[in-house]
Amino acid sequence: MPTMTTDLDIYRSAKLLIDQHGQDATLEAALKADELLGAGDLDGQAAWLRIRAAVLELLKPGDGEALELEVTDYAARA
């Protein structure tokens, strides 16, 4: 049974991808989704397509203010 990836997990992954690849994060997510599709992993592909959408949202130009995402690791606090 596939596990559900939460929105928080998706946005954390998107933020990490942006930190690592900058503007190329969208392309990196798409390449990973294609790789997983080729391997027959449809759940993995779906997750990476969600990450790609989150990257696009985070990189979307706004009203001149940079969009910042603060990711808190609650597990580390416990």
Contacts in CASP RR format, 6 or more apart in sequence:
PFRMAT RR
TARGET T0000
AUTHOR 0000-0000-0000
METHOD contacts of the structure
MODEL  1
MPTMTTDLDIYRSAKLLIDQHGQDATLEAALKADELLGAGDLDGQAAWLR
IRAAVLELLKPGDGEALELEVTDYAARA
2 43 0 8 1.000
5 47 0 8 1.000
5 50 0 8 1.000
10 47 0 8 1.000
10 50 0 8 1.000
10 51 0 8 1.000
10 54 0 8 1.000
11 54 0 8 1.000
11 58 0 8 1.000
11 69 0 8 1.000
11 71 0 8 1.000
12 71 0 8 1.000
13 51 0 8 1.000
13 54 0 8 1.000
14 25 0 8 1.000
14 29 0 8 1.000
14 51 0 8 1.000
14 54 0 8 1.000
14 55 0 8 1.000
14 57 0 8 1.000
14 58 0 8 1.000
15 58 0 8 1.000
15 69 0 8 1.000
15 71 0 8 1.000
17 25 0 8 1.000
17 28 0 8 1.000
17 29 0 8 1.000
17 51 0 8 1.000
17 55 0 8 1.000
18 25 0 8 1.000
18 55 0 8 1.000
18 58 0 8 1.000
18 59 0 8 1.000
20 28 0 8 1.000
21 27 0 8 1.000
21 28 0 8 1.000
23 59 0 8 1.000
25 55 0 8 1.000
25 59 0 8 1.000
26 52 0 8 1.000
26 55 0 8 1.000
26 56 0 8 1.000
26 59 0 8 1.000
29 48 0 8 1.000
29 49 0 8 1.000
29 51 0 8 1.000
29 52 0 8 1.000
29 55 0 8 1.000
30 48 0 8 1.000
30 52 0 8 1.000
32 48 0 8 1.000
32 51 0 8 1.000
33 44 0 8 1.000
33 45 0 8 1.000
33 48 0 8 1.000
33 49 0 8 1.000
33 52 0 8 1.000
34 45 0 8 1.000
36 42 0 8 1.000
36 44 0 8 1.000
36 45 0 8 1.000
36 48 0 8 1.000
37 45 0 8 1.000
58 67 0 8 1.000
58 69 0 8 1.000
60 67 0 8 1.000
END
